[in-house]
Every structure is written in C-alpha cells, then in structure tokens.
Amino acid sequence: MFTLLIQKEEDVPLDGKVVLVTGSSRGLGKEMAIQLASSGAKVVVNYFSNAEVAERVVDEIRQYGGEAVALQADVRKEEEVNALIANIKEHYGQPVDVLVNNATGPQPELSLEDVSWEDYLNQLEFFVKAPLLLVKAVMGDMKEIGYGRIVNIGSEVVELGNAHFSNYVTAKSSMVGMTRSWANELGEFGITVNMVHPGFIPVERHGTVSDDTITSYTSDMALQRMGNPKDIADTVSFLCSDQASFMTGQILTVNGGKTFGM
Ligand SMILES: NC(=O)c1ccc[n+]([C@@H]2O[C@H](COP(=O)([O-])OP(=O)(O)OC[C@H]3O[C@@H](n4cnc5c(N)ncnc54)[C@H](OP(=O)(O)O)[C@@H]3O)[C@@H](O)[C@H]2O)c1
C-alpha cells in the first residue's frame, strides 16, 4: 500500500497544475506539452497561426486521458498575452502555475553584411519581449500562491557563437541574464526560473536532414548521435517538477556533450 502511494505521487508530479507552453502546436513545444500533460498537468497548447495542428496535439493528449486546450495568441503582443492569461484562468478556473517560454518564429541565418537592427529586433521580440510580457502577466498569481515554475528555452548557439547567426545568438544570449535576474527577484516567492539550451533537434520545420549534415554536426559531440524532442521535454519536465525545487537561475544544456557550458 505504502509503495503504491509513492508510485502514484511520482506518476503524476504535476497533478492539477496549469502549464502554459508557448508555441506548442509542433516541434519541441509539442513534445513538452504532451509530456507535461502525462505528468498530470492541465496543459495550454499555445499556437500562432495553425489551429488545426494545435487541436491535433490537444486530441492526442485527451486520447490518453490528459487535459489540454489549444489557445491562439501572438506572444509578442501585450494585449494578446494578457487576454491569453485571462482565458486560461477562465477555462481552468485557476491561474498558470508553470510557464515554458518556447515559441519561436523564423530564424534566418544572416551575415554581418546582411543583418539589420530590424533582424535583431525580430529575434528579441520572441526571446526577450514575449517572455517578459508573459512573466509580468503570470507572476502576480504565482506570488500570491507562493509557487511557480518558469522555464526559458534557449539554445546551444549561446555557447557555440555561430557565425552568420548573430541575430538569433544575441537574442538567446540575452535570455541567460534575464533568467538569472528573474531567479534572484522571484526566488523569495517560491518561484524558480531556469533555462534549457537544446542542441540541434530536427523537427517538422527542418524537413529531411541529410546524412552529411548529421555527420558533420555529431562528429564533435561526446555522444556522437542526434538527440530527439523527448530529450528536451524530459529536461523541461524535470525543471517543472518538485525534484528541481532547489534549482533556480540554472542553465541545463541538452546536446549530447557538443558543448560544456559557459
Ligand atoms: N529544434 C531545434 O533544433 C532547436 C535547437 C535549439 C533551440 N531551439 C529552441 O526551441 C524552441 C522551439 O523550437 P522548435 O524548433 O520546436 O520550433 P518550431 O517547430 O518552429 O515551432 C514554433 C512554435 O512557435 C509557434 N509560434 C510562432 N510564432 C508565434 C507567436 N508569434 N506567438 C506564439 N506562438 C508562435 C508556432 O505556432 P504556429 O505553428 O501556429 O505558427 C509553433 O508552435 C525555440 O525557442 C527554439 O529557438 C530549437
């Protein structure tokens, strides 16, 4: 009996918690939404333009008994973010407990000759402005409850410093300081703020990845193989769980040992 009770708690570590994963209609966010729902969370599948694929993620979650709802919002827009958070409260009758800042738009690779300030701003809107709007919209309730989990999705590019990609690398790098500063500011309220740096994980938008690309990417990796979306979702789930309750302001790089942190 005792063992069973312990197993049950471990089976549903996010039981009843409301989890918002921005941009979770496809790619890495989709896997995070599915996995967090399987941990007992009431998940919000946020999307921008493609309602049909978002609804498919919700159906998948419901099929195995999980709870999810698809809600459209452009996370770069303050009115839409505020409406999203209000809709979530109305739908689930409780505020957001866990926020995963994951959404991304196109990520053009541009040389210094070609890149413009507008290109930088486009990336900063996704990786700095949107998370800022979201944290401001959810932190009041989190402070009141005395609990919150925020996970910012970064990238290994912060450690690699890829050439011809400074627009994206700069915006993702800004998230590092932002994560640490928020962790210091919100820690006293029981809110943790951490960051995950995924390596290159092919998703729908990458199409077919050639063997040459895979060989060249994996050749300098400790594990010498590609990762998959579940590797990232596992780490995000861990950071959202009680097992990570004494971790904040941390960056976990999940890339098979291609880089070794900063
Ligand atoms: N995949 C990788 O190799 C990799 C590596 C390192 C880091 N990352 C990071 O991991 C995160 C997810 O990447 P991904 O490759 O999984 O992306 P993805 O497959 O391109 O998915 C992007 C998601 O964001 C949504 N979205 C786009 N614009 C939005 C907006 N304005 N407001 C709200 N949602 C919006 C999309 O919804 P719609 O479909 O409706 O447009 C979609 O659900 C990103 O932060 C990315 O930088 C990815």
PDBQT file of the ligand as one rigid body, heavy atoms in Angstrom, charges set to zero:
ROOT
HETATM    1  N1  LIG A 301      14.657  22.491 -32.893  1.00  0.00    +0.000 N 
HETATM    2  C1  LIG A 301      15.905  22.817 -32.619  1.00  0.00    +0.000 C 
HETATM    3  O1  LIG A 301      16.854  22.297 -33.203  1.00  0.00    +0.000 OA
HETATM    4  C2  LIG A 301      16.205  23.846 -31.558  1.00  0.00    +0.000 A 
HETATM    5  C3  LIG A 301      17.534  23.990 -31.137  1.00  0.00    +0.000 A 
HETATM    6  C4  LIG A 301      17.829  24.930 -30.158  1.00  0.00    +0.000 A 
HETATM    7  C5  LIG A 301      16.832  25.707 -29.619  1.00  0.00    +0.000 A 
HETATM    8  N2  LIG A 301      15.553  25.574 -30.071  1.00  0.00    +0.000 N 
HETATM    9  C6  LIG A 301      14.531  26.422 -29.467  1.00  0.00    +0.000 C 
HETATM   10  O2  LIG A 301      13.451  25.609 -29.055  1.00  0.00    +0.000 OA
HETATM   11  C7  LIG A 301      12.223  26.335 -29.189  1.00  0.00    +0.000 C 
HETATM   12  C8  LIG A 301      11.271  25.549 -30.085  1.00  0.00    +0.000 C 
HETATM   13  O3  LIG A 301      11.866  25.398 -31.357  1.00  0.00    +0.000 OA
HETATM   14  P1  LIG A 301      11.228  24.456 -32.468  1.00  0.00    +0.000 P 
HETATM   15  O4  LIG A 301      12.323  24.115 -33.405  1.00  0.00    +0.000 OA
HETATM   16  O5  LIG A 301      10.458  23.383 -31.826  1.00  0.00    +0.000 OA
HETATM   17  O6  LIG A 301      10.214  25.496 -33.193  1.00  0.00    +0.000 OA
HETATM   18  P2  LIG A 301       9.071  25.228 -34.278  1.00  0.00    +0.000 P 
HETATM   19  O7  LIG A 301       8.948  23.794 -34.591  1.00  0.00    +0.000 OA
HETATM   20  O8  LIG A 301       9.329  26.187 -35.399  1.00  0.00    +0.000 OA
HETATM   21  O9  LIG A 301       7.714  25.653 -33.520  1.00  0.00    +0.000 OA
HETATM   22  C9  LIG A 301       7.475  27.008 -33.268  1.00  0.00    +0.000 C 
HETATM   23  C10 LIG A 301       6.203  27.124 -32.462  1.00  0.00    +0.000 C 
HETATM   24  O10 LIG A 301       6.038  28.507 -32.098  1.00  0.00    +0.000 OA
HETATM   25  C11 LIG A 301       4.744  28.942 -32.508  1.00  0.00    +0.000 C 
HETATM   26  N3  LIG A 301       4.769  30.374 -32.817  1.00  0.00    +0.000 N 
HETATM   27  C12 LIG A 301       5.316  31.011 -33.884  1.00  0.00    +0.000 A 
HETATM   28  N4  LIG A 301       5.129  32.339 -33.793  1.00  0.00    +0.000 NA
HETATM   29  C13 LIG A 301       4.436  32.553 -32.641  1.00  0.00    +0.000 A 
HETATM   30  C14 LIG A 301       3.920  33.709 -32.000  1.00  0.00    +0.000 A 
HETATM   31  N5  LIG A 301       4.102  34.941 -32.520  1.00  0.00    +0.000 N 
HETATM   32  N6  LIG A 301       3.228  33.551 -30.849  1.00  0.00    +0.000 NA
HETATM   33  C15 LIG A 301       3.017  32.315 -30.314  1.00  0.00    +0.000 A 
HETATM   34  N7  LIG A 301       3.495  31.171 -30.863  1.00  0.00    +0.000 NA
HETATM   35  C16 LIG A 301       4.194  31.301 -32.016  1.00  0.00    +0.000 A 
HETATM   36  C17 LIG A 301       4.385  28.085 -33.690  1.00  0.00    +0.000 C 
HETATM   37  O11 LIG A 301       2.967  28.095 -33.894  1.00  0.00    +0.000 OA
HETATM   38  P3  LIG A 301       2.309  28.065 -35.393  1.00  0.00    +0.000 P 
HETATM   39  O12 LIG A 301       2.597  26.716 -35.953  1.00  0.00    +0.000 OA
HETATM   40  O13 LIG A 301       0.850  28.299 -35.176  1.00  0.00    +0.000 OA
HETATM   41  O14 LIG A 301       2.982  29.143 -36.175  1.00  0.00    +0.000 OA
HETATM   42  C18 LIG A 301       4.939  26.729 -33.227  1.00  0.00    +0.000 C 
HETATM   43  O15 LIG A 301       4.046  26.119 -32.343  1.00  0.00    +0.000 OA
HETATM   44  C19 LIG A 301      12.600  27.709 -29.758  1.00  0.00    +0.000 C 
HETATM   45  O16 LIG A 301      12.745  28.631 -28.714  1.00  0.00    +0.000 OA
HETATM   46  C20 LIG A 301      13.928  27.454 -30.429  1.00  0.00    +0.000 C 
HETATM   47  O17 LIG A 301      14.719  28.609 -30.538  1.00  0.00    +0.000 OA
HETATM   48  C21 LIG A 301      15.219  24.673 -31.023  1.00  0.00    +0.000 A 
ENDROOT
TORSDOF 0
